[in-house]
Each structure stands twice: as structure tokens, then as C-alpha cells.
Amino acid sequence: MKKCRSRKAEEVCQTTISLLEPIKDQLKTITANNGKEFSLHEYAAQALEIDWYFADPYSAWSKAKMKIPMA
């Protein structure tokens, strides 16, 4: 785990890539909430070569339902 210095999309994207790059072979997907900090998810998904999903808004209890992959 690593703490981002801010919630800016650029910082979150860069931190996500640097944190997960060493284990990207073990990753299949990422599921995130719909926050603005994930607006650059396409870059992270491309760098990590994985599918990125978003949870349905207001449905935190429903993990089975996912939106279309955004990668």
C-alpha cells in the first residue's frame, strides 16, 4: 500500500501504476469507485495491460454487477 500525496487524477494514476507494475502479471482486473481521481483510468489500464471496471453507483453491496470494461 502507498498513500497518494493528493486526490488529483494524475497523482492517483501514477501511484497506481508504480504500485502495481511489479505484480501486473498477477492482476486480471481493477474495480474502482466512480470518483474523479480515477478519471485517468485508461492510462493506468493500458500501462498495466488489464481491464478496469467501475462499481455501480449507490450499489456498494452489489459486487457482482460491473459496468463495461473501460480499458
Backbone torsions as a table, in degrees:
resi	resn	phi	psi	omega
1	MET	NA	149.5	-179.6
2	LYS	-147.4	138.6	-179.6
3	LYS	-91.1	131.8	174.9
4	CYS	-76.3	148.0	177.7
5	ARG	-70.8	-26.9	179.4
6	SER	-151.4	176.2	177.7
7	ARG	-98.9	15.4	177.8
8	LYS	-68.1	144.3	-175.8
9	ALA	-57.6	-40.1	-179.1
10	GLU	-62.5	-43.8	-179.0
11	GLU	-66.4	-43.8	-179.7
12	VAL	-65.6	-41.3	179.2
13	CYS	-62.5	-48.9	-178.8
14	GLN	-64.5	-40.7	178.7
15	THR	-65.8	-41.5	178.6
16	THR	-60.5	-46.2	-179.7
17	ILE	-63.6	-48.4	-177.2
18	SER	-65.4	-33.1	-179.4
19	LEU	-74.9	-39.1	-173.5
20	LEU	-97.4	-12.8	-179.4
21	GLU	-54.0	-45.1	-178.9
22	PRO	-64.7	-21.5	-177.8
23	ILE	-117.5	19.4	-174.5
24	LYS	-61.9	-24.5	177.2
25	ASP	-67.3	-21.6	-179.4
26	GLN	-92.9	-6.7	-176.7
27	LEU	-95.8	146.2	174.3
28	LYS	-117.0	-44.0	-178.5
29	THR	-145.2	164.6	169.0
30	ILE	-127.7	135.9	174.0
31	THR	-117.7	124.8	-177.3
32	ALA	-125.6	167.3	173.7
33	ASN	-82.5	-177.8	-174.1
34	ASN	-95.2	25.9	-178.8
35	GLY	-69.0	155.4	179.4
36	LYS	-62.3	-24.9	-178.8
37	GLU	-65.5	-14.2	178.7
38	PHE	-103.3	18.5	-177.6
39	SER	-66.7	-19.4	177.0
40	LEU	-100.8	27.9	-177.6
41	HIS	-58.7	-29.4	-177.6
42	GLU	-62.7	-38.2	179.0
43	TYR	-67.3	-43.5	179.2
44	ALA	-65.4	-43.3	179.9
45	ALA	-62.1	-40.0	179.1
46	GLN	-68.7	-43.3	-179.9
47	ALA	-64.2	-36.1	-178.0
48	LEU	-92.0	-8.3	-179.8
49	GLU	56.8	49.8	179.1
50	ILE	-136.3	166.4	175.0
51	ASP	-87.3	141.5	-179.1
52	TRP	-117.7	126.8	-179.8
53	TYR	-117.5	158.3	174.9
54	PHE	-121.1	139.6	177.4
55	ALA	-70.3	150.8	175.4
56	ASP	-65.3	134.3	179.3
57	PRO	-61.0	142.2	177.4
58	TYR	62.2	22.5	-179.7
59	SER	-132.9	49.1	-177.9
60	ALA	-59.7	-27.8	-179.3
61	TRP	-77.8	-13.8	-174.9
62	SER	-104.4	84.3	-178.2
63	LYS	-78.5	-21.3	-175.8
64	ALA	-72.4	-30.7	-178.8
65	LYS	-85.7	125.6	178.2
66	MET	-131.0	154.5	174.5
67	LYS	-78.7	172.8	178.3
68	ILE	-62.2	141.3	179.7
69	PRO	-58.7	142.9	-176.9
70	MET	-105.9	13.5	-177.0
71	ALA	-88.4	NA	NA
